[in-house]
Amino acid sequence: MLGIVNAVLVIGALVSVAGVVLLVNLGGAADYAIRHLTSRSLGTLPPGFAASKEGFQVYALLVLGIGLIFLGLGAAATAVTAGIVLIGVGLTAFAITSVLAIRGEVATARGKKS
């Protein structure tokens, strides 16, 4: 059981760190990802909301929220209150950023049609 908890904590830490690195554009990581990944067309789909700085920040916060959920799940095995708080913060961040991402993608898609 302890191995699984440690694995969940490591996954949560890695995903959270990735979210923070992308959010603060550490070492130009966000610029690199926008330039080489999100601003490229996916077949017939043009680049979307994540190709903008604001959109990419929303997605970085989404990744951070997922990382916090994993950290909370791992922490709940030993520190229940801290784990529940992390899960709650992660779920709240995930819900809010999901709505923002969907609204941004819809607005971007509508803007490209006109």
C-alpha positions as CSV (number, residue, x, y, z in Angstrom):
1,M,0.0,0.0,0.0
2,L,2.8,2.4,0.9
3,G,4.3,2.0,-2.6
4,I,1.1,3.0,-4.3
5,V,0.8,6.1,-2.0
6,N,4.4,7.1,-2.8
7,A,3.7,6.6,-6.5
8,V,0.6,8.8,-6.4
9,L,2.6,11.5,-4.5
10,V,5.4,11.4,-7.0
11,I,2.9,11.6,-9.9
12,G,1.2,14.5,-8.2
13,A,4.5,16.3,-7.5
14,L,5.7,15.9,-11.1
15,V,2.4,17.1,-12.7
16,S,2.2,20.0,-10.2
17,V,5.8,21.0,-11.0
18,A,5.1,20.8,-14.7
19,G,2.0,23.0,-14.3
20,V,4.0,25.6,-12.3
21,V,6.9,25.6,-14.8
22,L,4.4,26.2,-17.7
23,L,2.5,28.8,-15.7
24,V,5.5,30.9,-14.9
25,N,7.2,30.2,-18.2
26,L,10.3,29.0,-16.4
27,G,13.2,28.9,-18.9
28,G,10.8,29.7,-21.7
29,A,9.0,26.4,-21.4
30,A,5.6,27.9,-22.1
31,D,6.9,29.9,-25.1
32,Y,8.5,26.7,-26.5
33,A,5.3,24.7,-26.0
34,I,3.2,27.4,-27.7
35,R,5.6,27.8,-30.6
36,H,6.2,24.0,-31.2
37,L,2.9,22.4,-30.0
38,T,-0.2,24.4,-29.5
39,S,0.2,26.8,-32.4
40,R,0.3,24.0,-34.9
41,S,-2.7,22.8,-36.8
42,L,-4.1,19.3,-35.9
43,G,-5.1,18.0,-39.3
44,T,-8.1,20.0,-40.3
45,L,-8.4,21.8,-36.9
46,P,-6.7,25.2,-36.7
47,P,-4.8,26.2,-33.6
48,G,-7.1,27.0,-30.7
49,F,-7.2,28.8,-27.4
50,A,-4.0,27.2,-26.1
51,A,-2.0,28.9,-28.9
52,S,-2.5,32.3,-27.0
53,K,-0.6,33.3,-23.8
54,E,-3.8,33.6,-21.9
55,G,-5.2,30.3,-23.1
56,F,-1.9,28.5,-22.4
57,Q,-2.0,29.9,-18.8
58,V,-5.5,28.5,-18.3
59,Y,-4.3,25.1,-19.5
60,A,-1.2,25.3,-17.2
61,L,-3.5,26.0,-14.3
62,L,-5.6,23.0,-15.4
63,V,-2.5,20.8,-15.2
64,L,-1.6,22.2,-11.8
65,G,-5.1,21.4,-10.6
66,I,-4.7,17.8,-11.7
67,G,-1.4,17.6,-9.9
68,L,-3.0,19.0,-6.7
69,I,-5.7,16.3,-6.9
70,F,-3.0,13.6,-7.1
71,L,-1.0,15.2,-4.3
72,G,-4.1,15.3,-2.1
73,L,-4.9,11.7,-2.8
74,G,-1.4,10.7,-1.7
75,A,-1.3,13.0,1.3
76,A,-4.7,11.8,2.5
77,A,-3.2,8.4,3.4
78,T,-1.2,10.0,6.2
79,A,-2.6,13.5,6.8
80,V,-6.3,13.3,6.1
81,T,-7.1,17.0,6.6
82,A,-4.3,18.2,4.4
83,G,-5.2,15.6,1.8
84,I,-8.8,16.7,1.7
85,V,-7.8,20.4,1.4
86,L,-5.5,19.6,-1.5
87,I,-8.1,17.5,-3.2
88,G,-10.7,20.3,-2.7
89,V,-8.4,23.0,-4.1
90,G,-7.4,20.8,-7.0
91,L,-11.0,20.0,-7.9
92,T,-12.0,23.6,-7.6
93,A,-9.1,24.7,-9.8
94,F,-9.9,21.9,-12.3
95,A,-13.6,22.9,-12.5
96,I,-13.0,26.6,-12.9
97,T,-10.2,26.2,-15.5
98,S,-12.2,23.7,-17.4
99,V,-15.0,26.2,-17.8
100,L,-12.5,28.9,-18.8
101,A,-10.9,26.6,-21.3
102,I,-14.2,25.6,-22.9
103,R,-15.3,29.2,-23.1
104,G,-12.0,30.2,-24.6
105,E,-12.0,27.4,-27.2
106,V,-15.6,28.3,-28.2
107,A,-14.8,32.0,-28.5
108,T,-11.6,31.1,-30.5
109,A,-13.5,28.8,-32.8
110,R,-16.3,31.3,-33.4
111,G,-13.8,34.1,-34.0
112,K,-12.0,32.1,-36.7
113,K,-15.3,31.3,-38.6
114,S,-16.1,35.0,-39.1
